[in-house]
C-alpha cells in the first residue's frame, strides 16, 4: 500500500492498481490477490481462517461495548474509536489461555486481572483524554458505582472548551457479558456546574446497580455548555468532551 502525493486525486481501478480514499488520505494498492474461496477452504490458509475468526469475534465485542454505552459514547468519541478499541481488545484476546487458536475471545481474556487493566483507562475520545482535561483525584466505589472527586477548582484544574460557561459530570455503571451479549447501563443524574472560581467536591451515584452479570465498567462523562440569555446550549464540536473508563472489574 502506498500513499498518493499527486495533485490529481482519483478513486477506482486502473490496470492492476486500485486507488481509494480513507480518513488518512489517498492510497493505492495492487489489484488481485488470493480468492476468497481458496482462503476459506485451502488447508494452506488454516492460520488465516483462524485469524479471521478471532478478528470477527473481537470486532463484535467492540461493537457490543459501543452499543451498550448508547448515548454516552455518542457524546464523546473520535473518528478512530472503533479501530482503537479493536486494538485493545485484540491484546485482551491474547490473554485467553483456555481456548484453541481461532476461538480465543475477549470474554476469557477480560476475566483476567491483566485483561481488565488493559481496558481500564480507555478514552473514547482521544482528542480529549481525562488526563488532559481534568486534574484531580477520582475514587470509584465498585459496589454502587459512585464516583467521588477530590476538591478541585474548575477554573484552575479543568481545561474547558472555548466559549464554555458551564460543564457537566455524569457517571455510568455498565455490566456487560461478552459471552451472551447481555448488558445493562445505569447512569447518575447529570450534575452541571458553572465555570467560576471556587472549589467543588462532586459525588456521582448511578440510579441503580445493573442486574446483568458480567464484567463491570465504570465510566465518567464530561460535557461543556454555553449559557446564552439564561439557556444552556451544548457545545457541538465535542472536541473537549470526555468519556473515560475509570475502572474495570
DRENFISE-833426 format. One record per atom (N, C-alpha, C): y, z, x. Coordinates in steps of 0.001 Angstrom, whole numbers. Atoms other than C-alpha are relative to their C-alpha. Layout:
N
{py Y, pz Z, px X}
...
END
This chain:
249
{py -1183, pz 0, px 846}
{py 0, pz 0, px 0}
{py 1235, pz 0, px 883}
{py -1229, pz 90, px -775}
{py 3407, pz -979, px 1369}
{py 1196, pz 66, px -938}
{py -1213, pz -95, px 791}
{py 6939, pz -318, px 149}
{py 828, pz -1261, px 198}
{py -797, pz 1216, px -37}
{py 9161, pz -3296, px -713}
{py 1450, pz 357, px 292}
{py -1388, pz -268, px -381}
{py 12547, pz -3225, px 1039}
{py 924, pz -1173, px -284}
{py -796, pz 1185, px 286}
{py 13727, pz -6650, px -65}
{py 1034, pz 273, px -1087}
{py -1002, pz -119, px 1045}
{py 16852, pz -7021, px -2166}
{py -528, pz -517, px -1332}
{py 600, pz 556, px 1208}
{py 14718, pz -9000, px -4646}
{py -1174, pz 872, px -408}
{py 1061, pz -863, px 491}
{py 12543, pz -6637, px -6720}
{py -747, pz -717, px -1119}
{py 801, pz 667, px 1013}
{py 9686, pz -8230, px -8678}
{py -1184, pz 878, px -372}
{py 1193, pz -695, px 453}
{py 6734, pz -6931, px -10681}
{py -999, pz -1038, px -493}
{py 1026, pz 945, px 402}
{py 3429, pz -8709, px -11256}
{py -878, pz -393, px 1176}
{py 943, pz 448, px -1015}
{py 807, pz -10624, px -9240}
{py 380, pz -1379, px 519}
{py -295, pz 1263, px -659}
{py 1459, pz -13403, px -6752}
{py -1048, pz -224, px 1076}
{py 1140, pz 251, px -880}
{py -1512, pz -14968, px -4927}
{py -913, pz 1226, px -18}
{py 881, pz -1175, px -30}
{py -3501, pz -11908, px -3790}
{py 780, pz 1302, px 131}
{py -852, pz -1184, px -104}
{py -590, pz -9481, px -3897}
{py 464, pz 458, px -1383}
{py -477, pz -581, px 1256}
{py 343, pz -7139, px -6754}
{py 1228, pz 840, px 292}
{py -1253, pz -724, px -163}
{py 3949, pz -5926, px -6963}
{py 174, pz 927, px -1205}
{py -176, pz -939, px 1104}
{py 4663, pz -2795, px -9018}
{py 1070, pz 1023, px 349}
{py -1055, pz -994, px -152}
{py 7289, pz -120, px -9570}
{py -530, pz 1359, px -409}
{py 344, pz -1377, px 347}
{py 6751, pz 3638, px -9526}
{py 1273, pz 835, px 82}
{py -1159, pz -902, px -68}
{py 9032, pz 6673, px -9625}
{py 571, pz 74, px 1410}
{py -439, pz -82, px -1392}
{py 9243, pz 6444, px -5816}
{py 527, pz -1319, px 554}
{py -521, pz 1274, px -468}
{py 10341, pz 2813, px -5634}
{py -911, pz -1165, px -327}
{py 796, pz 1205, px 200}
{py 8858, pz -700, px -5464}
{py -1042, pz -127, px 1104}
{py 1100, pz 72, px -946}
{py 5471, pz -1228, px -3808}
{py -801, pz -1287, px -197}
{py 879, pz 1160, px 65}
{py 2995, pz -3996, px -3053}
{py -1362, pz 382, px 564}
{py 1350, pz -248, px -483}
{py -791, pz -3900, px -2620}
{py -821, pz -1269, px -205}
{py 849, pz 1188, px 118}
{py -3550, pz -6448, px -2231}
{py -784, pz 44, px -1297}
{py 752, pz 124, px 1237}
{py -5296, pz -7707, px -5341}
{py -1500, pz 30, px 304}
{py 1458, pz 38, px -167}
{py -9017, pz -7233, px -5835}
{py -576, pz 1378, px 203}
{py 672, pz -1262, px -196}
{py -11462, pz -4526, px -4818}
{py -1371, pz -17, px -634}
{py 1343, pz -130, px 539}
{py -14853, pz -3295, px -5905}
{py 66, pz 65, px -1523}
{py 3, pz 20, px 1461}
{py -15722, pz -3910, px -9563}
{py -347, pz 1372, px -559}
{py 275, pz -1268, px 663}
{py -15875, pz -1006, px -11994}
{py -1496, pz 157, px -237}
{py 1433, pz -59, px 284}
{py -19464, pz -1866, px -12888}
{py -781, pz 453, px 1234}
{py 703, pz -383, px -1218}
{py -20558, pz -1555, px -9264}
{py 257, pz 1463, px 345}
{py -339, pz -1389, px -300}
{py -18725, pz 1734, px -8785}
{py -808, pz 956, px -874}
{py 667, pz -888, px 940}
{py -20382, pz 3207, px -11861}
{py -1518, pz -44, px 81}
{py 1461, pz 145, px 3}
{py -23927, pz 2011, px -11095}
{py -650, pz -97, px 1384}
{py 575, pz 193, px -1329}
{py -24429, pz 1244, px -7398}
{py -239, pz 1357, px 674}
{py 284, pz -1266, px -692}
{py -26186, pz 4136, px -5543}
{py 916, pz 256, px 1191}
{py -881, pz -156, px -1156}
{py -23849, pz 3480, px -2618}
{py 1302, pz 705, px -364}
{py -1272, pz -586, px 432}
{py -20967, pz 4808, px -4708}
{py -194, pz 1324, px -738}
{py 267, pz -1270, px 669}
{py -22540, pz 8075, px -5828}
{py 1077, pz 1036, px 307}
{py -1056, pz -949, px -349}
{py -19908, pz 10104, px -3910}
{py 1288, pz -329, px -763}
{py -1191, pz 424, px 737}
{py -17164, pz 8061, px -5567}
{py -86, pz 453, px -1448}
{py 171, pz -415, px 1393}
{py -18601, pz 8787, px -9016}
{py 170, pz 1514, px -142}
{py -170, pz -1452, px 31}
{py -18757, pz 12489, px -8205}
{py 1481, pz 382, px 64}
{py -1434, pz -279, px -137}
{py -15114, pz 12468, px -7118}
{py 756, pz -354, px -1274}
{py -656, pz 416, px 1239}
{py -14059, pz 10575, px -10250}
{py -252, pz 1007, px -1113}
{py 344, pz -972, px 1033}
{py -15892, pz 13063, px -12469}
{py 800, pz 1284, px 174}
{py -737, pz -1231, px -251}
{py -14245, pz 16048, px -10810}
{py 1493, pz -190, px -216}
{py -1422, pz 262, px 217}
{py -10818, pz 14410, px -10881}
{py 316, pz -4, px -1493}
{py -217, pz 29, px 1447}
{py -11161, pz 13791, px -14629}
{py 32, pz 1415, px -564}
{py 35, pz -1387, px 454}
{py -12042, pz 17458, px -15129}
{py 1283, pz 734, px 385}
{py -1236, pz -634, px -466}
{py -9048, pz 18577, px -13054}
{py 1185, pz -456, px -843}
{py -1091, pz 541, px 801}
{py -6682, pz 16273, px -14961}
{py 3, pz 613, px -1399}
{py 110, pz -611, px 1326}
{py -7980, pz 17688, px -18258}
{py 472, pz 1448, px 24}
{py -443, pz -1390, px -128}
{py -7363, pz 21242, px -17024}
{py 1521, pz 77, px 110}
{py -1454, pz 31, px -101}
{py -3787, pz 20350, px -16063}
{py 650, pz -289, px -1329}
{py -535, pz 324, px 1326}
{py -3173, pz 18797, px -19472}
{py -128, pz 1192, px -932}
{py 201, pz -1177, px 841}
{py -4602, pz 21916, px -21119}
{py 1099, pz 1033, px 241}
{py -1068, pz -959, px -308}
{py -2082, pz 24138, px -19308}
{py 1318, pz -463, px -617}
{py -1265, pz 525, px 521}
{py 835, pz 21882, px -20261}
{py 35, pz 70, px -1526}
{py 67, pz -56, px 1459}
{py -309, pz 21674, px -23885}
{py 116, pz 1427, px -501}
{py 2, pz -1400, px 427}
{py -877, pz 25421, px -24146}
{py 1396, pz 619, px 86}
{py -1342, pz -565, px -173}
{py 2646, pz 26187, px -22908}
{py 1011, pz -595, px -970}
{py -815, pz 586, px 1056}
{py 4126, pz 23879, px -25532}
{py 1473, pz -96, px 319}
{py -1455, pz 145, px -170}
{py 7912, pz 24250, px -25886}
{py 531, pz 613, px 1281}
{py -496, pz -620, px -1226}
{py 8229, pz 26445, px -22801}
{py 47, pz -1014, px 1137}
{py 38, pz 966, px -1095}
{py 7169, pz 23694, px -20402}
{py 941, pz -1174, px -271}
{py -918, pz 1084, px 337}
{py 9260, pz 21130, px -22288}
{py 1428, pz 314, px 437}
{py -1367, pz -413, px -338}
{py 12402, pz 23140, px -21472}
{py 259, pz 48, px 1500}
{py -190, pz -124, px -1449}
{py 11796, pz 23339, px -17719}
{py -1149, pz -686, px 730}
{py 1013, pz 756, px -729}
{py 9789, pz 20620, px -15998}
{py 669, pz -1098, px 799}
{py -527, pz 1109, px -783}
{py 10279, pz 17898, px -13405}
{py -889, pz -1222, px -202}
{py 697, pz 1259, px 240}
{py 9119, pz 14284, px -13318}
{py -1369, pz -70, px 671}
{py 1275, pz 26, px -722}
{py 6228, pz 15048, px -10938}
{py -848, pz 1228, px -295}
{py 743, pz -1204, px 355}
{py 4909, pz 18132, px -12712}
{py -1502, pz -268, px -69}
{py 1426, pz 284, px 182}
{py 1586, pz 16504, px -13625}
{py -723, pz -128, px 1330}
{py 661, pz 213, px -1291}
{py 753, pz 15385, px -10089}
{py 13, pz 1273, px 851}
{py -52, pz -1249, px -769}
{py 1897, pz 18692, px -8544}
{py -1021, pz 1004, px -513}
{py 961, pz -926, px 594}
{py -224, pz 20684, px -10965}
{py -1431, pz -418, px 330}
{py 1332, pz 507, px -346}
{py -3259, pz 18456, px -10347}
{py -343, pz 341, px 1451}
{py 237, pz -302, px -1408}
{py -2859, pz 19019, px -6602}
{py -444, pz 1450, px 179}
{py 368, pz -1416, px -103}
{py -3009, pz 22817, px -7005}
{py -1374, pz 238, px -625}
{py 1275, pz -190, px 684}
{py -5899, pz 22656, px -9474}
{py -1161, pz -594, px 793}
{py 1028, pz 590, px -854}
{py -7808, pz 20420, px -7060}
{py -452, pz 997, px 1061}
{py 351, pz -1029, px -983}
{py -7664, pz 23185, px -4447}
{py -781, pz 1136, px -655}
{py 714, pz -1056, px 722}
{py -8793, pz 25716, px -7052}
{py -1429, pz -437, px -300}
{py 1326, pz 543, px 279}
{py -11731, pz 23476, px -8000}
{py -933, pz 149, px 1189}
{py 817, pz -94, px -1208}
{py -12953, pz 23590, px -4398}
{py -581, pz 1400, px 200}
{py 489, pz -1373, px -115}
{py -13476, pz 27352, px -4782}
{py -1203, pz 261, px -913}
{py 1197, pz -98, px 842}
{py -16248, pz 26711, px -7332}
{py -1228, pz -75, px 907}
{py 1141, pz -68, px -918}
{py -19285, pz 27837, px -5309}
{py -1342, pz -38, px -729}
{py 1243, pz -15, px 774}
{py -21854, pz 27579, px -8122}
{py -407, pz -1373, px -518}
{py 312, pz 1313, px 577}
{py -21617, pz 24029, px -9486}
{py -341, pz -1015, px 1078}
{py 363, pz 1054, px -946}
{py -23119, pz 20945, px -7821}
{py 1160, pz -975, px 118}
{py -1043, pz 1014, px -190}
{py -20938, pz 18144, px -6473}
{py 55, pz -915, px -1210}
{py -200, pz 813, px 1187}
{py -19469, pz 16111, px -9286}
{py 218, pz 838, px -1242}
{py -159, pz -897, px 1149}
{py -19430, pz 19145, px -11596}
{py 847, pz 1231, px 324}
{py -875, pz -1120, px -338}
{py -17174, pz 21564, px -9705}
{py 1228, pz -56, px -899}
{py -1060, pz -13, px 1000}
{py -14392, pz 22679, px -12024}
{py 974, pz 1156, px 203}
{py -1059, pz -997, px -112}
{py -11235, pz 24741, px -12400}
{py -431, pz 1334, px -590}
{py 404, pz -1237, px 653}
{py -12858, pz 27288, px -14712}
{py -720, pz 942, px 969}
{py 720, pz -831, px -963}
{py -15190, pz 28510, px -11970}
{py 909, pz 414, px 1157}
{py -881, pz -306, px -1124}
{py -12557, pz 28312, px -9222}
{py 1035, pz 1057, px -331}
{py -1059, pz -940, px 381}
{py -9923, pz 30261, px -11174}
{py -560, pz 1388, px -256}
{py 610, pz -1312, px 202}
{py -12411, pz 33078, px -11725}
{py 28, pz 832, px 1278}
{py -91, pz -708, px -1269}
{py -11981, pz 33992, px -8056}
{py 1429, pz 459, px 237}
{py -1339, pz -498, px -323}
{py -9051, pz 36027, px -6744}
{py 780, pz -1042, px 788}
{py -670, pz 1025, px -803}
{py -8273, pz 33275, px -4237}
{py 521, pz -1118, px -886}
{py -427, pz 1055, px 914}
{py -8110, pz 30725, px -7034}
{py 1194, pz 418, px -820}
{py -1129, pz -512, px 773}
{py -5771, pz 32889, px -9093}
{py 1269, pz 20, px 840}
{py -1163, pz -61, px -878}
{py -3476, pz 33350, px -6109}
{py 557, pz -1387, px 317}
{py -465, pz 1365, px -239}
{py -3313, pz 29579, px -5562}
{py 930, pz -472, px -1121}
{py -817, pz 430, px 1144}
{py -1877, pz 29071, px -9059}
{py 1208, pz 907, px -201}
{py -1081, pz -966, px 156}
{py 266, pz 32205, px -9053}
{py 1219, pz -429, px 818}
{py -1219, pz 400, px -688}
{py 3878, pz 31446, px -8154}
{py 386, pz -1449, px -228}
{py -283, pz 1417, px 253}
{py 3805, pz 27873, px -9502}
{py 1298, pz -151, px -797}
{py -1238, pz 329, px 703}
{py 7195, pz 26467, px -10561}
{py -181, pz -1324, px -735}
{py 178, pz 1206, px 794}
{py 7052, pz 23937, px -13395}
{py 1178, pz -964, px 157}
{py -1153, pz 846, px -308}
{py 10499, pz 22625, px -12455}
{py 319, pz 178, px 1472}
{py -171, pz -134, px -1445}
{py 10542, pz 22005, px -8705}
{py 1473, pz -37, px 394}
{py -1441, pz 51, px -286}
{py 14304, pz 21369, px -8907}
{py 654, pz 1375, px -171}
{py -542, pz -1340, px 230}
{py 14787, pz 24988, px -9972}
{py -1130, pz 1014, px 128}
{py 1010, pz -1026, px -220}
{py 12305, pz 27363, px -8395}
{py 622, pz 1355, px -304}
{py -520, pz -1336, px 306}
{py 12622, pz 31006, px -9383}
{py 719, pz 587, px 1206}
{py -595, pz -579, px -1208}
{py 13375, pz 31988, px -5788}
{py 1388, pz -560, px 288}
{py -1296, pz 619, px -271}
{py 16309, pz 29558, px -5643}
{py 1044, pz 323, px -1064}
{py -926, pz -266, px 1106}
{py 17857, pz 30695, px -8952}
{py 289, pz 1482, px -180}
{py -184, pz -1425, px 260}
{py 17311, pz 34455, px -9277}
{py -477, pz 828, px 1183}
{py 346, pz -862, px -1128}
{py 17316, pz 37099, px -6562}
{py -32, pz 1451, px -453}
{py 209, pz -1399, px 372}
{py 15921, pz 40377, px -7881}
{py -1490, pz 251, px -121}
{py 1417, pz -344, px 118}
{py 12611, pz 42240, px -8069}
{py -452, pz -81, px -1458}
{py 555, pz 158, px 1343}
{py 10394, pz 41480, px -11070}
{py -1394, pz 624, px -31}
{py 1295, pz -656, px 161}
{py 7421, pz 43500, px -12331}
{py -665, pz -472, px -1289}
{py 752, pz 454, px 1167}
{py 4698, pz 42277, px -14705}
{py -1022, pz 1064, px -397}
{py 1012, pz -889, px 555}
{py 2659, pz 44572, px -16943}
{py -1088, pz -888, px -612}
{py 1047, pz 921, px 452}
{py -632, pz 42703, px -17363}
{py -701, pz 476, px -1267}
{py 617, pz -515, px 1234}
{py -1677, pz 44916, px -20292}
{py 695, pz -552, px -1240}
{py -725, pz 491, px 1175}
{py 1076, pz 43992, px -22751}
{py 829, pz -1249, px 291}
{py -722, pz 1222, px -353}
{py 2625, pz 41067, px -20846}
{py 1480, pz 182, px 205}
{py -1442, pz -223, px -153}
{py 6035, pz 42703, px -20499}
{py 444, pz -286, px 1434}
{py -604, pz 322, px -1292}
{py 8311, pz 41624, px -17659}
{py 1263, pz 849, px 163}
{py -1140, pz -879, px -263}
{py 10777, pz 44105, px -16133}
{py 743, pz -466, px 1243}
{py -849, pz 436, px -1104}
{py 13693, pz 43271, px -13842}
{py 693, pz 1196, px 624}
{py -851, pz -980, px -663}
{py 15332, pz 45445, px -11238}
{py 1445, pz -310, px -366}
{py -1403, pz 185, px 358}
{py 19022, pz 45958, px -11983}
{py 638, pz -1081, px 875}
{py -653, pz 1057, px -779}
{py 20987, pz 42842, px -10978}
{py 1293, pz -448, px -663}
{py -1290, pz 532, px 445}
{py 24452, pz 41304, px -11266}
{py -111, pz -1516, px -113}
{py 157, pz 1447, px 163}
{py 24241, pz 37779, px -12764}
{py 988, pz -832, px 806}
{py -1025, pz 753, px -726}
{py 27455, pz 36700, px -11048}
{py -283, pz -59, px 1494}
{py 272, pz -51, px -1426}
{py 26079, pz 37622, px -7629}
{py -1445, pz -339, px 358}
{py 1421, pz 176, px -310}
{py 22303, pz 37229, px -7931}
{py -675, pz -1097, px -819}
{py 535, pz 1088, px 815}
{py 21899, pz 34260, px -10277}
{py 767, pz -1283, px 310}
{py -644, pz 1301, px -272}
{py 22582, pz 30624, px -9329}
{py 18, pz -791, px -1300}
{py -110, pz 580, px 1333}
{py 23858, pz 29257, px -12621}
{py 313, pz -1491, px 44}
{py -327, pz 1417, px 138}
{py 24152, pz 25665, px -13797}
{py 1511, pz -157, px -152}
{py -1433, pz 265, px 94}
{py 27623, pz 24134, px -13548}
{py 420, pz -56, px -1466}
{py -513, pz -5, px 1368}
{py 29608, pz 24805, px -16712}
{py -633, pz 1044, px -889}
{py 687, pz -996, px 827}
{py 27270, pz 27548, px -17938}
{py 859, pz 1247, px -169}
{py -690, pz -1255, px 277}
{py 28792, pz 30615, px -19590}
{py -999, pz 1107, px -344}
{py 1036, pz -954, px 382}
{py 25524, pz 32290, px -20670}
{py -1355, pz -467, px 537}
{py 1372, pz 351, px -366}
{py 21871, pz 32390, px -19693}
{py -959, pz 818, px -848}
{py 1001, pz -723, px 785}
{py 18684, pz 33458, px -21429}
{py -1250, pz 246, px 825}
{py 1263, pz -353, px -627}
{py 15447, pz 35119, px -20340}
{py -1065, pz 112, px -1089}
{py 1099, pz -94, px 975}
{py 12102, pz 34817, px -22119}
{py -1330, pz 105, px 739}
{py 1330, pz -172, px -585}
{py 8577, pz 35971, px -21271}
{py -1031, pz -759, px -819}
{py 1127, pz 640, px 654}
{py 5416, pz 34034, px -22043}
{py -1297, pz 634, px 474}
{py 1294, pz -612, px -296}
{py 1910, pz 35537, px -22203}
{py -1062, pz -965, px -525}
{py 969, pz 1034, px 382}
{py -788, pz 32850, px -22189}
{py -1401, pz 399, px 423}
{py 1423, pz -138, px -299}
{py -4536, pz 33398, px -22417}
{py -642, pz -1364, px -203}
{py 533, pz 1358, px 24}
{py -6478, pz 30244, px -21651}
{py -1433, pz -14, px 520}
{py 1405, pz 131, px -392}
{py -10191, pz 29427, px -21472}
{py -237, pz -1455, px 422}
{py 171, pz 1364, px -496}
{py -10712, pz 26376, px -19246}
{py -1348, pz -592, px -407}
{py 1330, pz 495, px 357}
{py -14371, pz 26131, px -20285}
{py -34, pz -554, px -1417}
{py 53, pz 405, px 1412}
{py -13811, pz 25877, px -24052}
{py 1256, pz -748, px -450}
{py -1254, pz 621, px 405}
{py -10211, pz 24651, px -24147}
{py 812, pz 844, px -962}
{py -729, pz -886, px 911}
{py -9147, pz 27590, px -26333}
{py 1181, pz 635, px 722}
{py -1166, pz -652, px -596}
{py -5690, pz 29081, px -25741}
{py 837, pz 656, px -1081}
{py -966, pz -647, px 891}
{py -3070, pz 31334, px -27290}
{py 1193, pz 442, px 836}
{py -1247, pz -348, px -680}
{py 563, pz 31781, px -26240}
{py 825, pz 909, px -895}
{py -964, pz -853, px 695}
{py 2779, pz 34674, px -27293}
{py 1253, pz 83, px 869}
{py -1268, pz -15, px -722}
{py 6445, pz 34998, px -26348}
{py 855, pz 1188, px -419}
{py -964, pz -1042, px 336}
{py 9163, pz 37607, px -26215}
{py 1179, pz -627, px -729}
{py -1261, pz 477, px 571}
{py 12418, pz 37337, px -28112}
{py 881, pz -483, px 1149}
{py -904, pz 531, px -1023}
{py 14868, pz 35208, px -26131}
{py 1222, pz 903, px 116}
{py -1155, pz -870, px -224}
{py 17498, pz 37522, px -24603}
{py 1094, pz -799, px 699}
{py -1129, pz 777, px -522}
{py 20902, pz 35909, px -23996}
{py 1051, pz 944, px 582}
{py -992, pz -833, px -692}
{py 23437, pz 37339, px -21529}
{py 1183, pz -869, px 442}
{py -1158, pz 744, px -515}
{py 26996, pz 36292, px -20602}
{py 13, pz 29, px 1525}
{py -145, pz 50, px -1454}
{py 27697, pz 35232, px -17045}
{py 1306, pz 680, px 376}
{py -1172, pz -806, px -337}
{py 30092, pz 38058, px -16190}
{py -412, pz 1032, px 1042}
{py 271, pz -1070, px -943}
{py 30401, pz 40771, px -13579}
{py -598, pz 1200, px -723}
{py 662, pz -1151, px 593}
{py 28250, pz 43821, px -14222}
{py -1496, pz -104, px 207}
{py 1433, pz 2, px -242}
{py 24605, pz 44811, px -13897}
{py -780, pz 89, px -1310}
{py 904, pz -62, px 1146}
{py 21766, pz 44352, px -16369}
{py -1406, pz 324, px 516}
{py 1377, pz -338, px -361}
{py 18170, pz 45579, px -16365}
{py -916, pz -426, px -1153}
{py 757, pz 498, px 1156}
{py 16245, pz 43364, px -18819}
{py -1471, pz 417, px 32}
{py 1435, pz -178, px 190}
{py 12771, pz 44110, px -20165}
{py -414, pz -958, px -1118}
{py 456, pz 1004, px 957}
{py 10979, pz 41260, px -21942}
{py -1437, pz 315, px -402}
{py 1341, pz -342, px 475}
{py 7978, pz 42107, px -24120}
{py -470, pz -1019, px -1035}
{py 535, pz 958, px 971}
{py 5893, pz 39401, px -25863}
{py -330, pz 698, px -1326}
{py 191, pz -595, px 1322}
{py 5426, pz 39938, px -29614}
{py -1435, pz 432, px -275}
{py 1391, pz -403, px 186}
{py 1648, pz 40359, px -29227}
{py -780, pz -317, px 1262}
{py 922, pz 335, px -1080}
{py -1241, pz 40282, px -26789}
{py -936, pz -1093, px -518}
{py 871, pz 1086, px 473}
{py -3151, pz 36968, px -27096}
{py -1438, pz 480, px -183}
{py 1371, pz -420, px 301}
{py -6579, pz 37434, px -28677}
{py -1049, pz -849, px 709}
{py 946, pz 897, px -671}
{py -8202, pz 34477, px -26919}
{py -378, pz 570, px 1365}
{py 436, pz -471, px -1313}
{py -10286, pz 35445, px -23908}
{py 177, pz -1110, px 1034}
{py -161, pz 977, px -1073}
{py -9997, pz 33732, px -20537}
{py 971, pz 503, px 1044}
{py -948, pz -374, px -1038}
{py -7553, pz 33710, px -17666}
{py 1354, pz 308, px -640}
{py -1314, pz -390, px 500}
{py -4185, pz 35419, px -18260}
{py 1091, pz -583, px 887}
{py -1141, pz 550, px -716}
{py -965, pz 33647, px -17279}
{py 1269, pz 649, px -547}
{py -1253, pz -655, px 388}
{py 2375, pz 35499, px -17315}
{py 1164, pz -824, px 556}
{py -1047, pz 944, px -386}
{py 5473, pz 33291, px -17257}
{py 1388, pz 496, px -356}
{py -1402, pz -302, px 251}
{py 9252, pz 33594, px -17102}
{py 763, pz -1311, px -164}
{py -847, pz 1162, px 267}
{py 11652, pz 31053, px -18626}
{py 1462, pz 426, px 78}
{py -1445, pz -234, px -99}
{py 15344, pz 30974, px -17662}
{py 715, pz -1283, px -421}
{py -788, pz 1151, px 459}
{py 17773, pz 28658, px -19506}
{py 1488, pz 338, px 78}
{py -1446, pz -186, px -101}
{py 21530, pz 28133, px -19291}
{py 717, pz -664, px -1176}
{py -739, pz 460, px 1165}
{py 24074, pz 27678, px -22078}
{py 1496, pz -50, px 313}
{py -1454, pz 39, px -88}
{py 27744, pz 26846, px -22504}
{py 565, pz 376, px -1367}
{py -615, pz -422, px 1263}
{py 29842, pz 28601, px -25144}
{py 1294, pz -764, px -230}
{py -1208, pz 735, px 383}
{py 32444, pz 26484, px -26928}
{py 387, pz 443, px -1406}
{py -499, pz -459, px 1301}
{py 34515, pz 27968, px -29761}
{py -1006, pz 892, px -721}
{py 906, pz -976, px 587}
{py 32016, pz 30749, px -30313}
{py -1418, pz -479, px -219}
{py 1346, pz 549, px 156}
{py 28968, pz 28465, px -30384}
{py -611, pz -236, px 1378}
{py 697, pz 187, px -1269}
{py 26379, pz 28354, px -27614}
{py -820, pz -1286, px -40}
{py 687, pz 1284, px -72}
{py 25075, pz 24949, px -26557}
{py -886, pz -26, px 1249}
{py 932, pz 98, px -1121}
{py 22022, pz 24440, px -24372}
{py 424, pz -1142, px 916}
{py -335, pz 1057, px -950}
{py 22826, pz 22508, px -21198}
{py -1198, pz -937, px 107}
{py 1107, pz 942, px 150}
{py 20752, pz 19353, px -21483}
{py -612, pz -498, px 1298}
{py 545, pz 597, px -1213}
{py 20304, pz 18387, px -17847}
{py -1237, pz 729, px 516}
{py 1204, pz -741, px -370}
{py 17722, pz 21133, px -17270}
{py -205, pz 191, px 1488}
{py 178, pz -48, px -1449}
{py 18337, pz 20997, px -13523}
{py -203, pz 1418, px 518}
{py 103, pz -1386, px -459}
{py 18585, pz 24784, px -13252}
{py -970, pz 823, px -845}
{py 931, pz -741, px 834}
{py 16104, pz 25764, px -15974}
{py -1270, pz 319, px 782}
{py 1146, pz -496, px -756}
{py 13247, pz 27818, px -14534}
{py -1167, pz 296, px -935}
{py 1222, pz -490, px 635}
{py 9667, pz 28163, px -15740}
{py -953, pz 317, px 1153}
{py 734, pz -479, px -1174}
{py 7762, pz 30249, px -13217}
{py -1222, pz 802, px -418}
{py 1235, pz -720, px 259}
{py 4189, pz 31516, px -13240}
{py -19, pz 1245, px 880}
{py -146, pz -1240, px -759}
{py 4649, pz 35139, px -12188}
{py -1330, pz 613, px 413}
{py 1257, pz -709, px -244}
{py 1076, pz 36413, px -12443}
{py -1161, pz -712, px -667}
{py 1260, pz 548, px 540}
{py -2460, pz 35085, px -12929}
{py -1058, pz 1066, px 187}
{py 1018, pz -1041, px -111}
{py -5276, pz 37497, px -13692}
{py -1163, pz -276, px -956}
END
